[in-house]
């Protein structure tokens, strides 16, 4: 297993700080990270996931228009023969006042997990390890038990 994740900010969104934090956190946790940066198209996610044999595709969006940007996303991945876990997180909807509805919307679009903008990177890392059946390194298991 390569433990490779592709991450980027989808659509016209240019918020870079969040994915920079995620990149550092996932690298520190032992993942190989391909950071596509901001304003990434669906096709660029699919091409990178295929080229790097990614096990996960992590989509970030903070400008509130993720639903529009993600319509058909999983069709694009499937057409590119990408079989990866998909996560999305951020400020996904303008006025995101009903988080449960927002979560359900993105699950219906095909995302395996949906995170709000307040999620700690460690929570996403732990979820991905569970989804990929990866055992945390010994140092992290020891630290968690002390």
N, C-alpha and C positions, 0 to 999 in steps of 0.2 A: 504494500500500500504506500502510495506517495504522500498521503496527507496534504494534498495540494488543494488550496482554495483560491478561487478567483473572486475578487471583490471590486466594486466600483459604484459610482453614483450614476443612476440611470437618467436618461432623457436630457432635458435642458438644465437640470439642477447643477449648480457649480459650487456646492458646499463641500469643501475638501477636508476640513478638520476631523470630522467623524471617521472617515475612512483611513485617515492617517493614524488615528488612535487605534482603530481596529487592526490595521496592518501590523503595528508594533505589538499589540497584545497577542495576536495570533502567531506571529513569528516567535515571540518569547515563549509561547505555549508549545512550540515545536512544529508548527505547520509551515509548509512552503506556501508563500503568498504571492499571487500575481495581482498587483494593484493596477487596475485599468484607469484610475483617476476619475475625473468628473466628466459630465456630459457624454456618457457612454451609451451607445445604441444597444438594442437587444442583440443585434447581429455580432457586435464586438464581444459581448459576454459569451455568446455561443461559440464564436471562433476561438477565443482564448481558452474556454473550458475544454473544447475538443483538442486544441493544440497541446495543452498541458495535462491532458487526461485528469482533469480536476474531479475531485470527489464532492466538492461543494461549490455552489455559486452564491455569493453573498451580495445582495443588492441594497444599496443605501439610497434614501431619498428624504430630503428635509424641507423641500419647498411646497409640500402639500398636494402635489399633482401625480403621485405615484400610481394611482389607479389608471389614469390615462396612459402613463408611460409603460405600464406593465400588461396592458391588454395584449393577449397573444404571445406573451413572453415564453411560456412553456411550449407553445407550438414551434417557436423558433428554435428552442433547445432540442426538441424532439426531431425536427427536420435536420439538425446538425448532428444527430445521433449522440447527443449528450445525455448521459444518465447520471445525474448528480443530485444531491440534496440541495434544495433551494431555500434560502432564508431571505427575508426582507425586514428592514428596520428603519426607524426614523420618525419624522413627522409626516406621516403618510397621507393625511387628508387635511384639507383646510378646515380649521375649527374642530379638529379631532376630539369632540367632546364625548362621543360614545365609543370608547375603545373596543368594547366587545364587538360591535357592529363592524368597525374597521378591521379587526382581526379576522372576522368571518369573511369579509369581502376578499381579503388577500389569500385566505385559505381556499376560497372558491376559485380564485385565479390560479391555484395550483401550488402555492408556496407551502413548504413543509412546516415552517415556523415563521411567526410574525412577532416582531419586537417593537415596542414603542421607543421614543427618543430618550427615555430615562433609563433604559436597560444598561447595566454594566457589561463591559466586554466579557468579563469572566463568566457571566450567565450564558452568553452566546457560545463561548468556548466549551463550557460544560455540556450544553445541549448538543453541540456538534460532536463532541466525544461520545456521548450516549448514542446519537443517531448513527455514527460510523463505527460504533463498538470499539473505541480506542481507549485503552487503559492509560490514565494519567501517569506521567513519569513518577518514579519512586519518591523524588524530592517533594513533589506536590502532594502525594498521598501522606507522607510523613508530616508535612506542614499542616495539612488539614486535620490530622489527628492529634495535634499538640495544642 
